């Protein structure tokens, strides 16, 4: 078990290192003014080609935007669970360690989001309500890929019914896949934005999994 946890933590660290390298590359390689209002984007030829291939689908953008409330509900739900434990047990030290770790994980994800909203790497391939919006990494991808998988780990550990547990995990896995693919095909992000979101999310989730010792097996 300890060996598996160490491997998971190393894999998470590797994903974060890959994200840092990818971010550097997006800022430096093939930067071209292909965005709205002449905004500059790394890997310009690849991003332009993929954007032309998918086009823009605002209906899919709207659906994935609204479905972004699902991860928010997970955050609120586990936050409420931690609060109830704190009130009943009257000590922060008596709150389940994995719930405290999950709270720290949520704060880390929020910090990453705020950082890249402030230090915009690039902007969306389309204007939203007439404005340029920061696009890297895809915040919807980040939210879905961070919150839902960690929620799945929590549900696997806490649900006793194997049938209910399996059904929920399959449903949530399909939901996560739809959110990422839907965001990719909606045309409101560059391809590099989605890749960045996947790398960052993978790194954070693997670190959480390794530190918490939770798994979707067993």
C-alpha positions as CSV (number, residue, x, y, z in Angstrom):
1,X,0.0,0.0,0.0
2,X,2.8,2.5,0.9
3,X,4.6,1.7,-2.3
4,X,1.4,2.4,-4.3
5,X,1.0,5.7,-2.5
6,X,4.5,6.8,-3.2
7,X,4.1,5.9,-6.9
8,X,0.9,7.9,-7.1
9,X,2.5,10.9,-5.4
10,X,5.5,10.7,-7.8
11,X,3.1,10.4,-10.8
12,X,1.2,13.5,-9.5
13,X,4.5,15.4,-9.2
14,X,5.4,14.4,-12.7
15,X,2.1,15.6,-14.1
16,X,2.6,19.0,-12.3
17,X,6.1,19.2,-13.8
18,X,4.7,18.4,-17.2
19,X,2.1,21.1,-16.7
20,X,4.8,23.7,-15.8
21,X,6.8,22.7,-18.9
22,X,3.7,22.8,-21.1
23,X,2.8,26.3,-19.7
24,X,6.3,27.5,-20.5
25,X,6.0,26.1,-24.0
26,X,2.6,27.7,-24.6
27,X,4.1,31.1,-23.6
28,X,7.2,30.7,-25.9
29,X,6.6,28.4,-28.8
30,X,4.8,29.4,-32.0
31,X,3.2,32.5,-30.5
32,X,1.0,34.1,-33.1
33,X,-1.7,36.8,-33.1
34,X,-4.5,34.5,-34.1
35,X,-7.0,35.4,-31.3
36,X,-9.7,38.1,-31.2
37,X,-8.4,41.7,-31.2
38,X,-5.0,40.3,-32.3
39,X,-4.5,38.4,-29.0
40,X,-1.4,36.2,-29.2
41,X,-1.5,32.4,-28.6
42,X,1.2,29.8,-28.3
43,X,1.3,26.9,-30.7
44,X,-0.6,29.1,-33.1
45,X,-0.7,26.8,-36.1
46,X,-1.9,23.8,-34.2
47,X,-4.5,25.9,-32.2
48,X,-5.8,27.6,-35.3
49,X,-6.1,24.3,-37.2
50,X,-8.0,22.7,-34.4
51,X,-10.3,25.7,-33.9
52,X,-11.1,25.7,-37.6
53,X,-11.8,21.9,-37.4
54,X,-14.3,22.1,-34.5
55,X,-15.8,25.5,-35.1
56,X,-17.8,27.2,-32.3
57,X,-20.9,25.6,-30.8
58,X,-22.4,28.0,-28.2
59,X,-25.1,25.5,-27.3
60,X,-22.5,23.1,-26.1
61,X,-20.7,25.9,-24.3
62,X,-23.9,26.8,-22.5
63,X,-24.6,23.2,-21.5
64,X,-21.1,22.6,-20.1
65,X,-21.3,26.0,-18.3
66,X,-24.5,25.1,-16.5
67,X,-23.3,21.6,-15.8
68,X,-20.3,23.2,-14.1
69,X,-22.7,23.6,-11.1
70,X,-22.5,19.9,-10.5
71,X,-18.9,20.0,-9.3
72,X,-19.8,23.1,-7.2
73,X,-22.5,21.0,-5.5
74,X,-19.9,18.4,-4.7
75,X,-17.7,21.1,-3.1
76,X,-20.6,22.4,-1.1
77,X,-21.7,18.9,-0.1
78,X,-18.3,17.8,1.2
79,X,-17.8,21.2,2.8
80,X,-21.1,20.7,4.7
81,X,-20.0,17.2,5.8
82,X,-16.8,18.6,7.2
83,X,-18.8,21.4,9.0
84,X,-21.2,18.9,10.5
85,X,-18.3,16.7,11.8
86,X,-16.7,19.8,13.3
87,X,-19.8,20.9,15.1
88,X,-20.6,17.4,16.4
89,X,-17.0,16.5,17.4
90,X,-16.2,20.0,18.6
91,X,-12.6,19.8,17.4
92,X,-10.9,20.3,14.0
93,X,-8.5,17.5,14.9
94,X,-11.4,15.1,15.1
95,X,-12.7,15.8,11.6
96,X,-11.9,13.0,9.2
97,X,-8.4,13.5,7.9
98,X,-9.4,12.8,4.3
99,X,-12.1,15.5,4.6
100,X,-9.6,18.0,5.9
101,X,-7.2,17.1,3.1
102,X,-10.1,17.5,0.6
103,X,-10.7,21.0,1.9
104,X,-7.1,21.9,1.4
105,X,-7.3,20.4,-2.1
106,X,-10.3,22.6,-2.9
107,X,-8.4,25.7,-1.7
108,X,-5.4,24.7,-3.9
109,X,-7.7,24.3,-7.0
110,X,-9.2,27.7,-6.2
111,X,-5.8,29.3,-5.9
112,X,-4.7,27.8,-9.3
113,X,-7.8,29.2,-10.9
114,X,-7.3,32.7,-9.4
115,X,-3.6,32.7,-10.4
116,X,-4.3,32.0,-14.0
117,X,-7.2,34.5,-14.1
118,X,-4.8,37.2,-12.9
119,X,-1.8,36.2,-15.0
120,X,-3.5,35.4,-18.2
121,X,-1.4,33.1,-20.4
122,X,-3.7,33.6,-23.4
123,X,-7.4,34.5,-24.1
124,X,-10.3,32.6,-25.6
125,X,-10.6,32.2,-29.4
126,X,-13.9,34.1,-29.3
127,X,-15.2,37.1,-27.4
128,X,-17.6,36.4,-24.6
129,X,-20.2,39.3,-24.3
130,X,-17.7,41.4,-26.3
131,X,-14.8,40.9,-23.9
132,X,-11.6,38.9,-24.0
133,X,-11.5,36.3,-21.2
134,X,-8.6,34.4,-19.9
135,X,-8.6,30.9,-21.3
136,X,-5.6,28.9,-20.0
137,X,-6.0,26.4,-18.5
138,X,-9.7,25.7,-19.1
139,X,-11.3,26.5,-15.8
140,X,-14.3,24.3,-16.5
141,X,-12.0,21.4,-17.4
142,X,-10.0,22.1,-14.2
143,X,-13.2,22.1,-12.1
144,X,-14.6,18.9,-13.5
145,X,-11.4,17.0,-13.5
146,X,-10.4,18.0,-10.0
147,X,-13.7,17.9,-8.1
148,X,-15.5,14.9,-9.7
149,X,-12.6,12.4,-9.5
150,X,-11.9,13.3,-5.8
151,X,-15.6,13.1,-5.1
152,X,-15.6,9.6,-6.7
153,X,-12.7,8.6,-4.4
154,X,-14.8,9.8,-1.4
155,X,-17.9,8.0,-2.5
156,X,-16.0,4.8,-3.1
157,X,-14.7,5.0,0.5
158,X,-18.0,6.0,2.1
159,X,-20.8,4.1,0.3
160,X,-21.5,0.6,1.6
161,X,-23.7,-0.6,-1.2
162,X,-21.5,-2.0,-4.0
163,X,-24.3,-1.7,-6.6
164,X,-25.0,2.0,-5.8
165,X,-21.3,2.7,-5.6
166,X,-20.5,1.2,-9.0
167,X,-23.5,2.9,-10.6
168,X,-22.5,6.3,-9.3
169,X,-18.9,5.9,-10.3
170,X,-19.8,4.9,-13.9
171,X,-22.2,7.9,-14.1
172,X,-19.7,10.3,-12.7
173,X,-17.0,9.0,-15.0
174,X,-19.2,9.5,-18.0
175,X,-20.1,13.0,-16.8
176,X,-16.5,14.0,-16.4
177,X,-15.7,12.7,-19.9
178,X,-18.6,14.6,-21.4
179,X,-17.5,17.8,-19.7
180,X,-14.0,17.6,-21.0
181,X,-14.9,16.6,-24.6
182,X,-17.8,19.0,-24.6
183,X,-15.6,21.9,-23.6
184,X,-13.0,20.8,-26.2
185,X,-15.6,20.7,-29.1
186,X,-17.5,23.8,-28.1
187,X,-14.7,26.0,-29.6
188,X,-14.5,28.4,-26.7
189,X,-11.0,27.3,-25.7
190,X,-7.8,26.6,-27.6
191,X,-6.6,23.0,-27.7
192,X,-3.6,23.9,-25.6
193,X,-6.0,25.2,-22.9
194,X,-7.7,21.9,-22.6
195,X,-4.4,20.0,-22.5
196,X,-3.1,22.4,-19.8
197,X,-6.3,21.8,-17.7
198,X,-5.9,18.0,-18.0
199,X,-2.2,18.0,-16.9
200,X,-2.8,20.3,-14.0
201,X,-5.9,18.4,-12.8
202,X,-4.1,15.0,-13.1
203,X,-1.2,16.3,-11.0
204,X,-3.4,17.7,-8.3
205,X,-5.8,14.7,-8.1
206,X,-2.9,12.1,-8.1
207,X,-1.3,14.0,-5.2
208,X,-4.5,14.1,-3.3
209,X,-5.0,10.4,-3.9
210,X,-1.5,9.5,-2.9
211,X,-1.7,11.6,0.3
212,X,-5.2,10.4,1.3
213,X,-4.5,6.7,0.5
214,X,-7.9,6.4,-1.2
215,X,-8.5,4.3,-4.3
216,X,-11.2,3.3,-6.7
217,X,-10.3,-0.4,-6.3
218,X,-10.8,-2.7,-3.3
